[in-house]
Amino acid sequence: MPNVKIDGFQLFSIIVLFLFGTTIFLNIGSGAREDAWIVTLISPVAGMILFTIYYRLYKYYPDLPLTEYIKKIMGKYVGSIISYFYIIYFIYIASRVLRDMEELLSSSPYTRTSLITLGISMLFVLIYAINLGFEVISRVILISFFIIGMALFIMNILFVINGYIIHLENIKPILAEGWKPIFKELPLSTMVPYGELITLSMILPFINKHTKILKVGIMAIGVAGLYLTLNILILISILGTETLSSATSPALTAVGYINIAGFIQRLDTFIIILVVILGFVKVSLFFFCAVIGMNNLFKIKQNTLSTFSIGAVIFLSSILIAPSYQTHIDEGLKTVPYVLHLPFQIVIPILLFILVTIKEKVTRNTSLN
């Protein structure tokens, strides 16, 4: 691992912005209609449990990323195969988030610009960031944390000032259909975005050893969960459940309602900038994890060629991943969570945790005897 360390507040910033990602602008949990906010309020608890499992695995192998300690737990050959599939997983999810950014930009400010042009432009920035190293990425994320925090605060203030667009009756009735719709939405709302913190299993070896990682992680998940709950409450209050469910980008639709004295309006660009920054954070972390995993698995020193190669695969995948944005969204919400997220975020980590716990107990009993 590179000799780079980041502190607790940088870790906090990384987790919060990573969880915001594109999630903050999508309609995750909207299947529960008026109770979508209950989904986003409960799902962080499951996210904390998953993060605790990732953290416990890290404590067993504090100097190794996920793709390395898998081989220690499951054996060289089986572990190498699973590590390789994790790398493919990181690349695939990075390409999906990049496609989200491409589609959003092409649908609003860059309507005459092709997805290919937008993708290449963003790709070069991402490759440049990855080549500079994780320390530089973490510093950029730290700066972005304050920018995003201030921007979201201002946006919510504008919603409140423009009070006539907020209709609190839209969140009623509460639990009209019971808990069934909420439980139905919880798996997806847990895997996206909290299960995606599996990327931290590749990043935790970079954290300063004195940092209280578990405490920082739990706090970050709690803060992100509370804001996502507030965010969905505001979106339901402004748009209503029907519009929220059908809108491809509810936040972009909601911000279009802001009109203060005919002067402060048309803030679409404001949202676009936030999406680009948050999308950059999310793609760069998946990208970085793929690069680290590939270099460790094949014993390659990090170089520009390997970064460009993985970047090219991410870009091509983002273009070829689906013929249309609607197909892309359908795959992301209906297929990917259960085919990819479930095994890579939940099943394999839990299996690894069980195996390493058993292995430790056997080793301890053997040493005592």
Backbone torsions as a table, in degrees:
resi	resn	phi	psi	omega
1	MET	NA	143.1	176.9
2	PRO	-60.5	148.0	-178.1
3	ASN	-83.0	68.2	-179.5
4	VAL	-130.0	135.2	-180.0
5	LYS	-129.5	144.0	177.2
6	ILE	-122.1	155.5	-175.2
7	ASP	-92.2	-178.8	-174.6
8	GLY	-64.5	-40.8	-177.8
9	PHE	-69.7	-33.9	174.4
10	GLN	-63.6	-41.1	176.9
11	LEU	-62.1	-43.7	177.8
12	PHE	-57.4	-46.9	-179.6
13	SER	-62.5	-42.3	-179.5
14	ILE	-61.4	-47.4	-176.9
15	ILE	-64.6	-46.8	-177.4
16	VAL	-61.7	-50.4	-177.9
17	LEU	-68.0	-34.4	177.6
18	PHE	-64.2	-42.2	179.2
19	LEU	-68.4	-36.0	175.7
20	PHE	-62.4	-53.8	177.8
21	GLY	34.2	-132.0	174.2
22	THR	-89.4	-8.0	-177.7
23	THR	-60.0	-37.6	-175.3
24	ILE	-65.4	-18.1	-178.2
25	PHE	-108.6	0.9	-180.0
26	LEU	-103.6	177.3	-176.7
27	ASN	-106.7	43.7	176.9
28	ILE	-58.9	130.8	179.1
29	GLY	88.7	-3.2	-175.8
30	SER	-67.3	-14.7	177.1
31	GLY	-63.4	-20.9	177.1
32	ALA	-86.2	4.9	177.4
33	ARG	54.2	-122.6	-176.2
34	GLU	-61.5	-19.9	-177.7
35	ASP	-96.6	14.9	179.8
36	ALA	-58.1	-33.1	-179.6
37	TRP	-67.2	-27.6	177.0
38	ILE	-69.3	-37.1	177.1
39	VAL	-60.1	-48.8	-178.1
40	THR	-71.4	-17.0	177.5
41	LEU	-83.0	-33.1	-177.4
42	ILE	-86.8	-38.2	-173.5
43	SER	-57.2	-31.7	176.5
44	PRO	-60.2	-27.3	178.4
45	VAL	-63.5	-45.4	175.9
46	ALA	-63.7	-36.5	177.5
47	GLY	-62.5	-38.9	177.9
48	MET	-64.6	-37.9	178.6
49	ILE	-64.6	-44.9	178.4
50	LEU	-62.2	-44.4	180.0
51	PHE	-61.4	-37.2	178.3
52	THR	-62.4	-38.9	177.2
53	ILE	-64.9	-45.6	178.3
54	TYR	-60.0	-39.6	-178.8
55	TYR	-67.4	-42.5	-179.7
56	ARG	-63.2	-38.8	175.8
57	LEU	-62.7	-40.9	178.2
58	TYR	-61.4	-39.2	-178.1
59	LYS	-64.4	-29.3	176.6
60	TYR	-70.7	-34.4	-178.1
61	TYR	-134.0	72.1	-171.7
62	PRO	-66.5	-16.7	-178.2
63	ASP	-105.2	5.0	-175.3
64	LEU	-121.2	141.8	172.8
65	PRO	-78.3	169.9	-178.0
66	LEU	-51.8	-46.2	-175.3
67	THR	-67.6	-14.3	177.2
68	GLU	-94.7	-44.3	-176.5
69	TYR	-76.5	-13.9	171.7
70	ILE	-59.6	-39.5	-179.3
71	LYS	-69.3	-29.8	177.2
72	LYS	-70.4	-33.8	-175.2
73	ILE	-86.6	-43.7	-172.0
74	MET	-105.4	2.7	-179.7
75	GLY	96.0	156.8	-172.8
76	LYS	-59.4	-48.4	-171.2
77	TYR	-77.8	-51.0	178.3
78	VAL	-63.9	-42.3	179.2
79	GLY	-62.1	-39.2	179.3
80	SER	-65.2	-38.7	179.0
81	ILE	-65.1	-46.2	179.2
82	ILE	-64.6	-39.9	177.9
83	SER	-59.7	-41.9	179.4
84	TYR	-62.1	-41.3	179.4
85	PHE	-68.9	-30.7	174.5
86	TYR	-64.4	-40.4	178.1
87	ILE	-61.6	-44.8	176.9
88	ILE	-60.9	-39.1	178.7
89	TYR	-61.9	-46.8	178.9
90	PHE	-60.7	-42.5	179.3
91	ILE	-63.6	-44.0	-177.3
92	TYR	-63.8	-45.9	-179.4
93	ILE	-67.3	-36.8	175.6
94	ALA	-59.9	-40.6	179.9
95	SER	-67.7	-33.6	178.7
96	ARG	-67.5	-43.6	179.2
97	VAL	-66.8	-38.8	177.6
98	LEU	-62.3	-38.9	177.6
99	ARG	-64.1	-39.2	175.8
100	ASP	-55.9	-45.4	-179.1
101	MET	-66.4	-42.9	179.8
102	GLU	-60.7	-45.0	-178.2
103	GLU	-66.3	-41.7	-179.2
104	LEU	-64.4	-43.5	-179.8
105	LEU	-67.4	-38.3	-178.2
106	SER	-75.1	-20.2	-178.0
107	SER	-88.7	-14.9	-176.6
108	SER	-122.5	-80.9	-173.6
109	PRO	-82.0	-22.3	-175.3
110	TYR	-120.0	58.0	-174.9
111	THR	-66.1	-24.2	-179.0
112	ARG	-99.8	7.7	-179.4
113	THR	-103.1	135.4	-177.7
114	SER	-75.4	158.6	176.7
115	LEU	-60.6	-34.5	-178.2
116	ILE	-63.8	-45.5	180.0
117	THR	-63.2	-45.2	179.5
118	LEU	-64.2	-42.2	-179.5
119	GLY	-63.2	-44.4	179.7
120	ILE	-63.5	-41.5	-179.5
121	SER	-60.7	-45.3	-179.8
122	MET	-71.3	-33.5	-178.0
123	LEU	-62.4	-43.2	-178.9
124	PHE	-62.9	-37.0	177.1
125	VAL	-65.3	-43.0	-179.9
126	LEU	-64.1	-44.3	179.4
127	ILE	-62.2	-42.1	178.6
128	TYR	-60.4	-43.2	-179.8
129	ALA	-65.1	-44.1	-179.0
130	ILE	-64.0	-39.6	179.4
131	ASN	-66.2	-29.0	178.2
132	LEU	-72.3	-22.7	176.4
133	GLY	107.0	165.8	-174.0
134	PHE	-70.9	-28.7	178.9
135	GLU	-62.0	-41.8	178.2
136	VAL	-67.2	-42.4	178.4
137	ILE	-59.6	-43.9	-178.4
138	SER	-65.0	-34.9	177.7
139	ARG	-69.3	-39.4	176.2
140	VAL	-62.8	-41.5	178.9
141	ILE	-64.1	-38.7	179.2
142	LEU	-62.0	-44.1	176.7
143	ILE	-64.2	-42.9	-179.3
144	SER	-63.3	-31.5	180.0
145	PHE	-58.4	-44.7	179.9
146	PHE	-70.8	-38.3	178.9
147	ILE	-64.5	-47.8	-179.7
148	ILE	-64.3	-42.8	179.7
149	GLY	-59.2	-46.6	179.2
150	MET	-65.7	-41.3	-178.4
151	ALA	-64.0	-44.1	179.5
152	LEU	-67.2	-36.8	177.1
153	PHE	-61.8	-46.3	179.7
154	ILE	-63.1	-42.9	-178.8
155	MET	-61.9	-42.9	179.5
156	ASN	-68.3	-35.1	175.3
157	ILE	-62.1	-41.5	178.7
158	LEU	-64.0	-38.0	176.4
159	PHE	-61.3	-42.7	-178.8
160	VAL	-68.4	-44.9	178.7
161	ILE	-59.5	-41.6	178.2
162	ASN	-85.5	53.8	-167.1
163	GLY	-57.9	-26.7	-174.9
164	TYR	-67.7	-13.3	179.6
165	ILE	-87.4	-10.0	-179.7
166	ILE	-95.5	122.5	-178.6
167	HIS	-121.6	96.8	-175.5
168	LEU	-63.9	-20.5	178.9
169	GLU	-66.4	-15.9	179.5
170	ASN	-66.4	-21.4	-178.7
171	ILE	-89.6	3.6	178.4
172	LYS	-107.3	152.0	-1.0
173	PRO	-81.6	150.4	178.4
174	ILE	-86.4	132.6	179.8
175	LEU	56.4	40.2	180.0
176	ALA	-62.9	-34.0	-179.8
177	GLU	-108.7	18.3	179.6
178	GLY	77.2	-161.2	-175.3
179	TRP	-89.2	-9.6	-175.0
180	LYS	-58.4	-49.1	178.9
181	PRO	-61.7	-32.2	180.0
182	ILE	-69.0	-46.8	178.9
183	PHE	-64.6	-30.3	178.7
184	LYS	-68.1	-34.3	-178.3
185	GLU	-86.4	-19.7	-174.1
186	LEU	-59.5	-42.9	179.8
187	PRO	-56.9	-46.3	179.7
188	LEU	-65.5	-42.5	-178.3
189	SER	-70.6	-18.2	175.2
190	THR	-84.0	-45.0	-178.7
191	MET	-69.0	-36.2	176.5
192	VAL	-120.3	106.5	15.0
193	PRO	-108.0	-7.1	-166.3
194	TYR	-67.9	-37.8	178.1
195	GLY	-65.0	-23.8	179.6
196	GLU	-68.7	-8.2	174.3
197	LEU	-67.8	-0.2	172.0
198	ILE	-56.2	-24.0	176.5
199	THR	-60.1	-28.9	179.9
200	LEU	-64.4	-22.6	177.1
201	SER	-64.2	-21.1	176.0
202	MET	-91.1	-20.0	-170.9
203	ILE	-103.6	-26.2	-174.7
204	LEU	-55.6	-32.2	176.2
205	PRO	-61.3	-14.8	178.0
206	PHE	-82.5	-11.9	-173.2
207	ILE	-79.6	141.8	175.2
208	ASN	-55.5	137.0	-174.0
209	LYS	-63.6	-27.0	-178.4
210	HIS	-82.6	-6.8	-179.7
211	THR	-70.6	134.8	176.7
212	LYS	-81.9	81.4	-170.4
213	ILE	-59.7	-46.5	-177.4
214	LEU	-61.7	-44.8	-179.8
215	LYS	-62.8	-45.9	180.0
216	VAL	-63.0	-43.4	-179.2
217	GLY	-63.5	-44.5	179.5
218	ILE	-62.9	-42.9	178.8
219	MET	-62.1	-44.2	-179.0
220	ALA	-63.3	-42.8	178.7
221	ILE	-64.2	-40.9	178.1
222	GLY	-62.5	-45.7	179.1
223	VAL	-62.8	-45.9	179.8
224	ALA	-63.0	-42.0	-179.6
225	GLY	-63.5	-41.5	178.9
226	LEU	-65.0	-40.7	-179.9
227	TYR	-69.8	-39.6	178.2
228	LEU	-62.4	-33.3	176.0
229	THR	-66.9	-47.0	176.8
230	LEU	-59.9	-40.4	-178.3
231	ASN	-62.7	-45.4	-178.1
232	ILE	-70.5	-31.7	175.4
233	LEU	-62.7	-44.0	179.2
234	ILE	-64.3	-43.4	-178.7
235	LEU	-64.7	-41.6	177.5
236	ILE	-63.7	-42.4	-178.2
237	SER	-64.0	-33.0	-178.0
238	ILE	-87.3	-46.9	-171.0
239	LEU	-94.4	-29.2	-171.1
240	GLY	84.1	162.2	-173.7
241	THR	-69.6	-34.3	-178.2
242	GLU	-66.0	-50.0	-180.0
243	THR	-66.2	-38.6	179.6
244	LEU	-60.3	-42.0	-177.8
245	SER	-69.7	-33.6	-174.9
246	SER	-91.2	-20.1	-176.0
247	ALA	-74.3	134.6	177.2
248	THR	-73.5	-30.7	176.4
249	SER	-137.9	86.1	-176.3
250	PRO	-56.7	-38.9	-178.7
251	ALA	-63.4	-39.0	178.9
252	LEU	-66.2	-37.8	177.3
253	THR	-67.9	-43.9	-177.2
254	ALA	-64.7	-40.0	-177.0
255	VAL	-68.2	-20.9	176.8
256	GLY	-67.4	-17.0	179.2
257	TYR	-80.8	-15.6	-177.3
258	ILE	-69.9	124.2	177.2
259	ASN	-153.4	97.4	-177.6
260	ILE	-105.0	109.5	178.1
261	ALA	57.8	26.7	179.7
262	GLY	65.4	10.4	-176.7
263	PHE	-109.7	-50.3	178.3
264	ILE	-94.4	103.7	-179.2
265	GLN	-158.7	177.4	179.8
266	ARG	50.5	59.8	-178.3
267	LEU	-95.6	23.7	-179.7
268	ASP	-56.5	-41.2	-178.6
269	THR	-61.5	-34.1	178.1
270	PHE	-58.0	-47.3	179.7
271	ILE	-67.3	-41.1	-179.3
272	ILE	-57.7	-44.7	-179.8
273	ILE	-61.5	-42.9	178.5
274	LEU	-62.2	-42.2	-179.9
275	VAL	-62.2	-43.2	-179.0
276	VAL	-63.1	-44.4	-179.5
277	ILE	-64.9	-48.3	-178.7
278	LEU	-67.4	-37.8	176.5
279	GLY	-63.5	-39.7	177.6
280	PHE	-60.3	-43.7	179.5
281	VAL	-59.5	-47.4	-175.3
282	LYS	-68.6	-46.0	-179.8
283	VAL	-64.7	-41.6	-177.0
284	SER	-62.6	-35.9	179.5
285	LEU	-70.7	-44.4	176.2
286	PHE	-63.3	-41.7	178.2
287	PHE	-59.8	-49.1	-179.1
288	PHE	-61.1	-42.5	179.0
289	CYS	-62.0	-39.9	178.6
290	ALA	-64.5	-41.8	-179.8
291	VAL	-65.2	-48.7	179.3
292	ILE	-60.5	-45.0	179.9
293	GLY	-62.3	-44.7	-179.6
294	MET	-64.4	-44.7	-179.3
295	ASN	-64.1	-40.4	179.3
296	ASN	-70.5	-41.0	-176.8
297	LEU	-65.7	-42.2	-176.7
298	PHE	-101.7	10.9	176.6
299	LYS	55.1	50.2	-179.4
300	ILE	-110.5	135.6	172.9
301	LYS	-73.6	137.2	-178.3
302	GLN	-59.7	128.6	179.5
303	ASN	-147.2	169.2	-176.8
304	THR	-62.4	-36.7	-177.7
305	LEU	-62.3	-45.9	-179.0
306	SER	-66.2	-37.9	178.4
307	THR	-65.7	-44.4	178.4
308	PHE	-62.7	-38.8	-178.3
309	SER	-63.0	-48.5	179.5
310	ILE	-66.3	-39.2	177.5
311	GLY	-60.3	-40.5	179.7
312	ALA	-64.5	-39.1	178.9
313	VAL	-65.9	-41.9	178.1
314	ILE	-60.7	-45.1	-179.3
315	PHE	-63.4	-49.6	-178.9
316	LEU	-62.1	-39.6	178.9
317	SER	-64.0	-38.1	-179.2
318	SER	-63.8	-31.2	179.7
319	ILE	-80.7	-41.5	-173.0
320	LEU	-91.1	-5.2	-171.2
321	ILE	-62.9	-29.7	-179.7
322	ALA	-160.0	146.5	-178.7
323	PRO	-72.0	-21.8	-179.1
324	SER	-146.9	164.0	-178.9
325	TYR	-67.2	-36.1	179.8
326	GLN	-64.8	-40.6	176.2
327	THR	-64.0	-40.6	177.7
328	HIS	-59.2	-46.0	179.5
329	ILE	-65.0	-44.3	-179.9
330	ASP	-60.3	-43.8	178.1
331	GLU	-62.8	-42.0	-177.3
332	GLY	-66.9	-28.4	-176.7
333	LEU	-100.1	-23.7	-173.8
334	LYS	-111.8	-31.8	-174.4
335	THR	-106.4	-53.9	-174.7
336	VAL	-56.2	-43.2	-177.9
337	PRO	-57.6	-38.1	-173.8
338	TYR	-94.6	-23.6	179.1
339	VAL	-88.7	-36.2	-175.7
340	LEU	-114.8	-53.1	-176.4
341	HIS	-60.0	-46.5	-176.2
342	LEU	-56.9	-51.8	179.8
343	PRO	-69.6	-42.7	-173.3
344	PHE	-79.8	-27.8	-178.3
345	GLN	-94.5	-30.4	-171.3
346	ILE	-120.2	-57.4	-171.7
347	VAL	-63.7	-53.6	-177.1
348	ILE	-64.7	-47.2	177.6
349	PRO	-58.6	-40.8	178.8
350	ILE	-65.0	-41.8	177.8
351	LEU	-61.6	-43.7	178.5
352	LEU	-61.5	-42.0	-179.2
353	PHE	-64.0	-42.3	178.8
354	ILE	-63.7	-45.6	-177.7
355	LEU	-64.2	-43.9	-177.7
356	VAL	-70.8	-30.8	176.8
357	THR	-67.4	-44.4	177.7
358	ILE	-63.3	-43.7	-179.4
359	LYS	-60.8	-40.5	179.7
360	GLU	-65.8	-43.0	-179.1
361	LYS	-65.0	-40.4	178.5
362	VAL	-63.9	-43.2	179.7
363	THR	-63.8	-40.1	179.7
364	ARG	-65.9	-44.2	179.3
365	ASN	-65.5	-37.3	179.4
366	THR	-64.8	-42.1	-179.2
367	SER	-67.4	-33.0	178.9
368	LEU	-71.0	-34.1	179.7
369	ASN	-78.8	NA	NA
